[in-house]
Every structure is written in structure tokens, then in C-alpha cells.
Amino acid sequence: MIGKDRDGGFAEFIRMPAQNAHLLPDAIPFEQGAILMCSSATALHALRKARVAAGDAVAVFGVGGLGVSAIQLARARGSRVFATAGSAEKCAACERLGAERAINYHEADFVAVVRELTAGRGVDVVLDMVGGEYLARNIDVLATEGRLVEIATLHGVKAELNIQTVMVRRLTITGSTLRARSVEEKGAVASAVRVHLWPLLESGAVKPVLHATFPLRDAAEAHRVMESGAHIGKLVLVASS
């Protein structure tokens, strides 16, 4: 089938503009390459949008494929990285990937822990994949002049915001998504990936995190794993040859 909108995770074949295609580095297997644009590229674009630099403190909320990519990329930029996760196993995975500290949000108040670790200052950047009621907590954990980038909305698209807090602490709130971009914009993102991400992949500083692969016929099982929340990284469907 051909994806009419140039997307199609369940398609055996898909048509896309050549400028949006990538030649994978030799060291990256095809199954790992398949997850790069929907995780690493999105995380890279968000970090660049947030102007993340060496020495910044960065909080990453959510440890799916996008979150684990963001942790590695922020760490590769020389940032202090803090993460949240819902289990000891996921927290340990975040720390193996480069997080200075991963907080189990079932057991501790991540805002209080991060503020303690930063001597009360908070973080320069929050990359949030949760949305919803997390917005207020994201604001709480930001330092003065902090930047919040919303990347996904797992807990919903609506929230209340104290505008005065944003004003007093001179915060920046923005968002980032790639799916809705034009062909030309996606081509520019592809070029940035080749320049900024490929060297990190080739050096091993950043690695795609692939939880499991499934044959296309087992897509329902892949969805069950995804909905369970037990996975760390991405799930890939493999079409039969």
C-alpha cells in the first residue's frame, strides 16, 4: 500500500520525497534506522528549538522512544540530564543512557528532587511528552529564563496555566512536532539530522533504543506491549520479504 499522506507505520511500501530520505550509517542496522526519524530526529529538533547548550540542566519527562533519545542527545551536548519514569527498571535504564538522576514519580515528587539536586535553581529546559496536568509541574521545575518544549500529550491537550508565573520568571513555552510539517520543512530536518545526529551515531555517543521487533502479522501484540507501558524504547514492525 502507498501512504497518501507520506506516513504509514503499517505499510509494506510508502512513497516519500527523496529529500526526506536517509542513507543509514553502516553501523546502524535497518530495524534501528527505522526508529530514528520518529524518535531521535524529533528529540534533536526539540533540543535545538530549546537552544540546549553545554552546562544546561535538562529534564526529560517520559521514557518511551522519544524520551530515551532526548536523554542521550542532551547528554551528548554536555547537559546535566534528569528524567522521570514509573518503575525502578525504567529509572535504571535512564541512568544507563546518561541521566544524572532518574526519579520514580510513584515514589517521589520530581519537582522537589530536581530542585534539591540543582541547589534550588531548577532546570533550564524541560522536554515534556506528557502534557495535561503536567504543565503546572513543568512550570514549577523550571529555573528563571527556563524553556519548556511540549513534544507529546499522553495525558491530554488541556491544562491550566498561571500566566503571572511565566511573566515573573520570564519563561518560554513552545512546542515541536514533525508530522504536520511540509515536505520542505521535513527536508530541512533531514539535513539537520545528517549534520548533527549521524556523527553521534557513528561514534556511539547516541544509540537507537529498540525494545523489540514484531512481524507485521503480530501488530496487535506490539500494541498490547505498547499499551502496557512496560517497554523501554521503540517497537518496530517488520514486513515480510
N, C-alpha and C positions, 0 to 999 in steps of 0.2 A: 504494500500500500504506500501511497505517497502522502505525506503530511501537507495538507493545503496551506497551513499557516507556518510551515517550516519547523514545527515542533512535532514530536511524536515518539514518546518513550516506548510505546508498544508496537512500533512499526518495524518491519523487516527492512524496508528501504525508505529513505526520506530524501527529498530534494532540497538543496540548500545552495545559497550563493557561494561561489568559490572563495570570495574574500573572507568568509566566515569559517573556512575550514582550516585545520591544523595538520602539520606533519609532526607526529609524535617523536619526542627524543627516543633514541634507540633503547635507552634503559627502561622505558615505560611500556609495560605490556598493554595490549589493546583494551582489556577489561578495565584497567586502571585509567587509561586515557579517556574512556567513555564517561568518567565522572568529573573530569577536570572543569569543563565549562559550567556545569551546574553547581559546582561547589567552590573549587579554587578560584575560578575566574570571578565569581560573584563576590567572594571574600576579598580578593585583591582589589576589585573596583571599590568596594566599601571602605577598605583601609586607605586607599588613595583619596577617596572623597573626604574622609575624615582627617586627612593630612597627618597620618600617623608617622612619627619620626622616632629615631633612637632616643631612649630615655623616657618616652611617654609611658604612662600606666594605662593599660587597655583591659577592659572587662569584656568577656565573651559569654553571652548567656544563651545556652543551647549547644548540645554537643552531637548533633547529627553530622551529616557530611559537611555542611557549611561551617558549623562551629569548629570541627577539628581542623579544617583548612585555615580558618581565621586564626586559631591559636598558633599554628606553625608559621604562618606568614607574618603575624605581628612579632613573634619571637625572632624571626629572621631579620626583621627591621631593627632589632635592638631594643624592643619594648619590654617592659615588665607586663606579664600577662596573668590575669586572674580569670577563673572560669567558674561556672556553676554547673552542677549535674545532680541527678536524682538518685545515685547509688554510689557505694564505695568503689565498685568496679569502674564506673564511668569517671569518677574523680581521679582514680589512679591512671586511667588512660589519658586524661587531660594533662596530667603532670608529666607523663612519659613523653607527650608531644611538645612540651615546652612551657606549660603553665607553671608559674611560680607557686601558685596555690589554687586548688580546686575545692569549692565549698559545696557540700551536700546540702541543698536547700531544704531538705526534710528535717535536717538536724540543727541548722544554724541560720541566723539572719545574715545573709550575704552582704548586706549593706554595712552592718556593724563590723563584720570580719574584714572586709576590704578597707574600711576607714581605719581600723586598727593597724592593718599592715602598711598603710600609707601615712601613718602618723597623723590621722585625722583629715588629710587633704582630700581624699577621694581619687578618682581616676580621670585621666584626660579624655578618654574615649570609651564609649560603650557601643558595642555591636550587639544588637538585640534581635533575636529570631522569635521572640515570644509574643510581644505586643500586649494588647489588652491591659489588664490591671498592672502589668509590669512597668508601664510607662512611669507611674509615680515613683516606683522604686529606682528606676533608671536615673531619674532626675535626682533622687536623694544621694546616689552614689557618685555623681559627677562632681569634679572639682570646679572651682571658678574658671570660666572660659572653656568649660568642657564641651565635648561634641558627642551627640547621640545620633547614631545611624540605625534606622529601622530597616531590617532586611526581610523579615517574615512576620507573620501574625498568627502563630499557632494557638494563642489564647484569645483571638478576636481582634477586630479592627477599631473598636471604640474604647475610649478611656477619658478620664477627667484629668485636667492639667492645671496646675497653679501657675498662671502666667506671670505673676509677680516674682516667683522664684526664678523663672527664666530670665526676667529682666535684671533682677538684682545681681545674679551670679553670671550674667552675660553668656548664657548658654546658647548653643547652636543645635537645633533639631532638624534632621534631614532624613532622607530615605534613599534606598537604592534597590533597583530591580533590573534584570536584564531582559526578561521575556518580552516585555512590551516595547523594547527598543526597535528602531528602524534598522533595515539592513545595513545602512551606512554606519550607524552607531555601533552595531554589533561588530562590524568590521574593524572599527577603531578599538573596541575592547579586545578583539582577537589579536590585533597588533601589539597592544599593551601586554597581553599575556605572553606573547613570544619574547618580548623585551625583558619583562620583569619576573616572569614566573619560570620560564624554561631554564635559565641558569641555576635557579634554586632547586629545580627537579634534578638537573644533571649532576649537581654537587651533592645531592642527598639531603640538603637542608630542609626541604619540604617533600613529603611523600603523600600520594593519594591514599586515603584510608578506606579500604574496601572491606566491608564486613562479610559479604557473601555474594556468590553468583547463583542465579537460578536459570534453568532453561525457560524459554518463553512460555511453554505449556504450563509451568508452575507459577505463573504470575500471581495467582490467588494466594499461594503460600508465601510469596515475597511480601504481599500486602499484609498478611497476618503477622509476619515478623515485624514489619514497619509499624503497624498499629500497636503492637505490644510495647514498643518503646525500648526493647531490650538491645537493639543494635547500636553499635558504635561505628560511625562512618556510613558509607553508602551501600546500597543494594543494587545489583546490576542484573538485568535480564539478558540472557544470551540467546540470540536467534539461531536456530539450527542451520547448518551449512547445506 
